[in-house]
Amino acid sequence: MIFRSFVALGDSFTEGMNDPGKDGAFRGWADRVAERLAVDDPSFRYANLAVRGKLIDQIVADQVPVAVEMAPDLISFCAGGNDLMRPGSDPDVMAKKVARAVRDLRATGAEVLLFTGVDPHDMPLMRRMRGKFAIFYLHVRSIADLYGCRLVDQWSMQSIRDWRAWSADRIHLNEDGHRLVAARVLDVLGVPGEESWRHDWPARDVDPRVRRREDALWVREFLVPWVSRRLRGRSSGDGLDPKRPDLSPYA
């Protein structure tokens, strides 16, 4: 199947943090997928409405109606990661919101791409919330089945369980991580890509002392500012606009 238009919805994951792109902007898996899809059709158009820090309610209110109006061939919808990290979030309630949004997106006739998250077992900040993550992403799998969506199952991607696929903040993928996700997305879409998402990292030994220093640096430079923003009700995406708000030729 040739996709002639693609609209990406979501938060920092879909915006492309922390995969360096042109002119200080982020690239990310969605841009990488769009670049490949454009090869098959010179008239291919692409929009990326994702903004870092956004919650499900914000994505549904601000991005879904725009995507519906654009009526593309393909829509990716990935939301919930920021909600899950907030105290008191309910994965059952979150899933109902996602289901309603997916219903509206599928009603346009578009192919809809959904995502599970990565298993947080190896993530210090989120490990204790693993059960809540698992419940929500089981709901996402069910929603994909119910509405006939394509599912990118990151929970099963051992290639991005390795820390070498993640940036220094331990929350966002790096260039290698986004490249692997893009390969998985293309595989799910049935589009030939240049590499496999089944990547085997070479073995390495990490000095425990180095790891402790890295942990201390991470707490000071990333965890403390993140908690501070949450306590003040602030988001890293406040005041930011989507990087590609219009459905236009990919370049």
C-alpha beads as a LAMMPS data file, in Angstrom:
LAMMPS data file: protein, C-alpha beads

251 atoms
250 bonds

1 atom types
1 bond types

-500.0 500.0 xlo xhi
-500.0 500.0 ylo yhi
-500.0 500.0 zlo zhi

Masses

1 110.0

Atoms # bond

1 1 1 0.000 0.000 0.000
2 1 1 1.259 3.481 -0.916
3 1 1 0.464 6.195 1.615
4 1 1 0.089 9.608 -0.003
5 1 1 -0.358 11.587 3.223
6 1 1 0.577 11.104 6.867
7 1 1 -0.341 13.065 10.014
8 1 1 1.480 12.300 13.280
9 1 1 -0.187 13.081 16.626
10 1 1 1.235 12.914 20.133
11 1 1 3.846 14.215 22.530
12 1 1 7.653 14.350 22.704
13 1 1 8.019 10.788 21.412
14 1 1 6.364 11.711 18.121
15 1 1 7.852 15.213 18.035
16 1 1 11.211 13.466 17.907
17 1 1 13.030 14.312 21.152
18 1 1 16.036 13.762 21.367
19 1 1 16.951 12.968 17.764
20 1 1 18.833 15.991 16.371
21 1 1 17.499 17.330 13.083
22 1 1 17.983 20.393 10.924
23 1 1 18.176 23.958 12.249
24 1 1 17.907 22.892 15.892
25 1 1 14.613 21.054 15.397
26 1 1 14.146 17.408 16.292
27 1 1 13.845 14.697 13.656
28 1 1 12.485 11.523 15.253
29 1 1 10.869 8.321 14.064
30 1 1 7.890 10.055 12.396
31 1 1 10.087 12.253 10.192
32 1 1 12.156 9.200 9.313
33 1 1 9.035 7.264 8.317
34 1 1 7.738 10.226 6.306
35 1 1 11.050 10.442 4.473
36 1 1 10.748 6.799 3.449
37 1 1 7.077 7.090 2.425
38 1 1 7.898 10.106 0.267
39 1 1 10.205 7.915 -1.813
40 1 1 7.208 5.972 -3.148
41 1 1 5.162 9.040 -4.082
42 1 1 6.641 12.427 -5.096
43 1 1 3.348 14.111 -4.107
44 1 1 3.465 12.685 -0.560
45 1 1 2.420 15.154 2.172
46 1 1 3.199 15.094 5.876
47 1 1 2.196 16.968 9.042
48 1 1 3.494 16.474 12.576
49 1 1 1.238 18.044 15.227
50 1 1 2.972 16.476 18.231
51 1 1 4.224 18.720 21.035
52 1 1 6.349 17.615 23.979
53 1 1 4.704 17.302 27.388
54 1 1 1.141 17.008 26.114
55 1 1 -1.464 14.912 27.946
56 1 1 -4.197 12.805 26.359
57 1 1 -6.856 15.489 26.893
58 1 1 -4.692 18.100 25.174
59 1 1 -3.859 15.847 22.247
60 1 1 -7.518 14.913 21.790
61 1 1 -8.678 18.533 22.008
62 1 1 -5.937 20.229 19.976
63 1 1 -4.613 17.661 17.517
64 1 1 -7.319 15.103 16.727
65 1 1 -9.818 17.572 15.181
66 1 1 -7.067 19.009 12.971
67 1 1 -6.099 15.539 11.779
68 1 1 -9.732 14.679 11.062
69 1 1 -10.070 17.820 8.941
70 1 1 -6.865 17.029 7.047
71 1 1 -8.237 13.541 6.142
72 1 1 -4.874 11.879 5.389
73 1 1 -4.287 8.269 4.343
74 1 1 -2.337 7.502 7.533
75 1 1 -2.576 8.870 11.087
76 1 1 -0.319 7.903 13.979
77 1 1 -1.695 8.407 17.485
78 1 1 0.547 7.930 20.497
79 1 1 -0.548 9.421 23.810
80 1 1 -0.581 8.560 27.498
81 1 1 3.069 8.485 28.525
82 1 1 2.895 11.826 30.314
83 1 1 -0.441 10.931 31.935
84 1 1 0.933 7.660 33.273
85 1 1 3.729 9.444 35.116
86 1 1 1.295 11.691 36.972
87 1 1 0.130 10.577 40.435
88 1 1 -3.436 9.327 40.499
89 1 1 -3.758 8.716 36.772
90 1 1 -6.209 5.917 35.952
91 1 1 -5.285 3.702 32.973
92 1 1 -8.914 2.621 32.508
93 1 1 -10.130 6.211 32.229
94 1 1 -7.212 7.074 29.954
95 1 1 -8.047 4.164 27.662
96 1 1 -11.643 5.329 27.227
97 1 1 -10.395 8.711 26.040
98 1 1 -8.022 7.051 23.600
99 1 1 -10.784 4.794 22.295
100 1 1 -13.060 7.742 21.530
101 1 1 -10.265 9.545 19.708
102 1 1 -9.347 6.458 17.689
103 1 1 -12.989 5.957 16.736
104 1 1 -13.102 9.497 15.339
105 1 1 -9.818 9.058 13.481
106 1 1 -10.861 5.758 11.924
107 1 1 -14.161 7.304 10.839
108 1 1 -12.189 9.394 8.334
109 1 1 -11.198 6.217 6.505
110 1 1 -7.531 6.643 7.426
111 1 1 -5.245 3.842 8.488
112 1 1 -4.474 4.508 12.161
113 1 1 -1.210 3.539 13.799
114 1 1 -1.187 2.979 17.587
115 1 1 1.721 2.312 19.941
116 1 1 2.376 0.501 23.160
117 1 1 5.140 1.966 25.289
118 1 1 8.432 0.422 26.260
119 1 1 8.475 -1.934 29.243
120 1 1 9.666 0.372 32.084
121 1 1 11.323 -2.437 34.034
122 1 1 14.776 -0.921 33.463
123 1 1 13.732 2.723 34.013
124 1 1 14.365 3.938 37.582
125 1 1 11.765 6.707 37.416
126 1 1 8.942 4.488 36.164
127 1 1 9.745 0.952 37.322
128 1 1 7.356 1.081 40.285
129 1 1 4.517 2.074 37.958
130 1 1 5.063 -0.909 35.674
131 1 1 1.673 -2.446 36.491
132 1 1 -0.182 0.732 35.561
133 1 1 1.779 0.969 32.316
134 1 1 0.973 -2.656 31.474
135 1 1 -2.769 -2.185 32.058
136 1 1 -2.913 0.895 29.841
137 1 1 -0.975 -0.691 26.997
138 1 1 -3.131 -3.827 27.140
139 1 1 -6.058 -1.461 26.624
140 1 1 -4.249 0.075 23.642
141 1 1 -3.805 -3.389 22.134
142 1 1 -7.526 -4.038 22.604
143 1 1 -8.423 -0.685 21.020
144 1 1 -6.226 -1.468 18.031
145 1 1 -7.998 -4.806 17.610
146 1 1 -11.473 -3.322 18.090
147 1 1 -11.056 -0.538 15.522
148 1 1 -8.805 -2.341 13.053
149 1 1 -5.681 -0.257 13.699
150 1 1 -2.075 -1.170 13.088
151 1 1 -0.097 -1.623 16.295
152 1 1 3.570 -0.854 16.946
153 1 1 4.402 -2.974 19.979
154 1 1 7.400 -1.312 21.609
155 1 1 6.965 -3.456 24.736
156 1 1 8.413 -6.384 22.793
157 1 1 11.287 -4.405 21.239
158 1 1 14.349 -5.706 23.052
159 1 1 16.494 -3.467 20.841
160 1 1 15.291 -0.351 22.689
161 1 1 15.557 -1.885 26.160
162 1 1 19.281 -1.096 25.994
163 1 1 20.334 2.279 27.446
164 1 1 22.356 2.982 24.321
165 1 1 19.037 3.649 22.548
166 1 1 18.175 6.427 25.030
167 1 1 19.330 9.983 25.567
168 1 1 20.920 11.281 28.759
169 1 1 17.550 12.156 30.319
170 1 1 16.559 8.435 30.295
171 1 1 13.043 9.417 29.201
172 1 1 13.500 10.112 25.487
173 1 1 15.045 7.970 22.776
174 1 1 18.213 9.139 21.051
175 1 1 19.010 9.009 17.333
176 1 1 19.582 5.244 17.407
177 1 1 16.354 4.633 19.325
178 1 1 14.247 6.688 16.921
179 1 1 15.859 4.936 13.973
180 1 1 14.907 1.538 15.412
181 1 1 11.310 2.643 16.078
182 1 1 11.059 3.968 12.523
183 1 1 12.195 0.577 11.246
184 1 1 9.502 -1.107 13.344
185 1 1 6.821 1.294 12.062
186 1 1 7.784 0.624 8.446
187 1 1 7.649 -3.103 9.143
188 1 1 4.127 -2.767 10.591
189 1 1 3.077 -0.730 7.550
190 1 1 4.517 -3.337 5.196
191 1 1 6.942 -0.829 3.692
192 1 1 10.476 -2.083 2.958
193 1 1 13.133 -0.280 4.964
194 1 1 16.909 -0.187 4.960
195 1 1 17.421 -1.844 8.346
196 1 1 15.799 -4.172 10.858
197 1 1 14.387 -3.124 14.219
198 1 1 15.765 -6.385 15.648
199 1 1 19.108 -4.898 16.616
200 1 1 21.627 -6.747 18.802
201 1 1 23.824 -4.437 20.837
202 1 1 27.395 -5.592 21.488
203 1 1 28.107 -6.713 25.037
204 1 1 29.739 -4.199 27.380
205 1 1 30.783 -3.940 31.011
206 1 1 29.818 -0.873 33.052
207 1 1 31.885 0.107 36.073
208 1 1 29.481 0.422 39.070
209 1 1 31.281 3.595 40.164
210 1 1 30.693 5.169 36.765
211 1 1 27.046 4.142 36.938
212 1 1 26.643 5.784 40.374
213 1 1 28.158 9.019 39.076
214 1 1 25.831 8.918 36.075
215 1 1 22.839 8.314 38.359
216 1 1 23.756 11.301 40.543
217 1 1 24.178 13.518 37.487
218 1 1 20.816 12.369 36.104
219 1 1 19.027 13.190 39.381
220 1 1 20.534 16.676 39.485
221 1 1 20.161 17.633 35.810
222 1 1 16.950 15.859 34.795
223 1 1 14.891 14.416 37.649
224 1 1 14.890 17.489 39.909
225 1 1 13.878 19.915 37.109
226 1 1 11.170 17.477 35.944
227 1 1 9.669 17.214 39.448
228 1 1 9.904 20.995 39.854
229 1 1 7.901 21.576 36.669
230 1 1 5.234 19.126 37.784
231 1 1 4.899 20.814 41.197
232 1 1 4.448 24.189 39.469
233 1 1 1.941 22.771 36.977
234 1 1 4.272 23.510 34.080
235 1 1 5.075 21.466 30.993
236 1 1 8.122 21.444 28.729
237 1 1 5.747 22.045 25.825
238 1 1 4.056 25.163 27.204
239 1 1 3.981 27.847 24.520
240 1 1 5.379 25.613 21.781
241 1 1 3.720 25.093 18.405
242 1 1 3.861 21.900 16.304
243 1 1 6.943 21.681 14.116
244 1 1 4.934 20.760 10.979
245 1 1 1.390 22.145 11.479
246 1 1 0.369 21.881 7.825
247 1 1 -0.074 18.885 5.566
248 1 1 2.601 19.725 3.023
249 1 1 5.166 18.006 0.768
250 1 1 7.928 16.376 2.782
251 1 1 11.282 18.109 2.456

Bonds

1 1 1 2
2 1 2 3
3 1 3 4
4 1 4 5
5 1 5 6
6 1 6 7
7 1 7 8
8 1 8 9
9 1 9 10
10 1 10 11
11 1 11 12
12 1 12 13
13 1 13 14
14 1 14 15
15 1 15 16
16 1 16 17
17 1 17 18
18 1 18 19
19 1 19 20
20 1 20 21
21 1 21 22
22 1 22 23
23 1 23 24
24 1 24 25
25 1 25 26
26 1 26 27
27 1 27 28
28 1 28 29
29 1 29 30
30 1 30 31
31 1 31 32
32 1 32 33
33 1 33 34
34 1 34 35
35 1 35 36
36 1 36 37
37 1 37 38
38 1 38 39
39 1 39 40
40 1 40 41
41 1 41 42
42 1 42 43
43 1 43 44
44 1 44 45
45 1 45 46
46 1 46 47
47 1 47 48
48 1 48 49
49 1 49 50
50 1 50 51
51 1 51 52
52 1 52 53
53 1 53 54
54 1 54 55
55 1 55 56
56 1 56 57
57 1 57 58
58 1 58 59
59 1 59 60
60 1 60 61
61 1 61 62
62 1 62 63
63 1 63 64
64 1 64 65
65 1 65 66
66 1 66 67
67 1 67 68
68 1 68 69
69 1 69 70
70 1 70 71
71 1 71 72
72 1 72 73
73 1 73 74
74 1 74 75
75 1 75 76
76 1 76 77
77 1 77 78
78 1 78 79
79 1 79 80
80 1 80 81
81 1 81 82
82 1 82 83
83 1 83 84
84 1 84 85
85 1 85 86
86 1 86 87
87 1 87 88
88 1 88 89
89 1 89 90
90 1 90 91
91 1 91 92
92 1 92 93
93 1 93 94
94 1 94 95
95 1 95 96
96 1 96 97
97 1 97 98
98 1 98 99
99 1 99 100
100 1 100 101
101 1 101 102
102 1 102 103
103 1 103 104
104 1 104 105
105 1 105 106
106 1 106 107
107 1 107 108
108 1 108 109
109 1 109 110
110 1 110 111
111 1 111 112
112 1 112 113
113 1 113 114
114 1 114 115
115 1 115 116
116 1 116 117
117 1 117 118
118 1 118 119
119 1 119 120
120 1 120 121
121 1 121 122
122 1 122 123
123 1 123 124
124 1 124 125
125 1 125 126
126 1 126 127
127 1 127 128
128 1 128 129
129 1 129 130
130 1 130 131
131 1 131 132
132 1 132 133
133 1 133 134
134 1 134 135
135 1 135 136
136 1 136 137
137 1 137 138
138 1 138 139
139 1 139 140
140 1 140 141
141 1 141 142
142 1 142 143
143 1 143 144
144 1 144 145
145 1 145 146
146 1 146 147
147 1 147 148
148 1 148 149
149 1 149 150
150 1 150 151
151 1 151 152
152 1 152 153
153 1 153 154
154 1 154 155
155 1 155 156
156 1 156 157
157 1 157 158
158 1 158 159
159 1 159 160
160 1 160 161
161 1 161 162
162 1 162 163
163 1 163 164
164 1 164 165
165 1 165 166
166 1 166 167
167 1 167 168
168 1 168 169
169 1 169 170
170 1 170 171
171 1 171 172
172 1 172 173
173 1 173 174
174 1 174 175
175 1 175 176
176 1 176 177
177 1 177 178
178 1 178 179
179 1 179 180
180 1 180 181
181 1 181 182
182 1 182 183
183 1 183 184
184 1 184 185
185 1 185 186
186 1 186 187
187 1 187 188
188 1 188 189
189 1 189 190
190 1 190 191
191 1 191 192
192 1 192 193
193 1 193 194
194 1 194 195
195 1 195 196
196 1 196 197
197 1 197 198
198 1 198 199
199 1 199 200
200 1 200 201
201 1 201 202
202 1 202 203
203 1 203 204
204 1 204 205
205 1 205 206
206 1 206 207
207 1 207 208
208 1 208 209
209 1 209 210
210 1 210 211
211 1 211 212
212 1 212 213
213 1 213 214
214 1 214 215
215 1 215 216
216 1 216 217
217 1 217 218
218 1 218 219
219 1 219 220
220 1 220 221
221 1 221 222
222 1 222 223
223 1 223 224
224 1 224 225
225 1 225 226
226 1 226 227
227 1 227 228
228 1 228 229
229 1 229 230
230 1 230 231
231 1 231 232
232 1 232 233
233 1 233 234
234 1 234 235
235 1 235 236
236 1 236 237
237 1 237 238
238 1 238 239
239 1 239 240
240 1 240 241
241 1 241 242
242 1 242 243
243 1 243 244
244 1 244 245
245 1 245 246
246 1 246 247
247 1 247 248
248 1 248 249
249 1 249 250
250 1 250 251
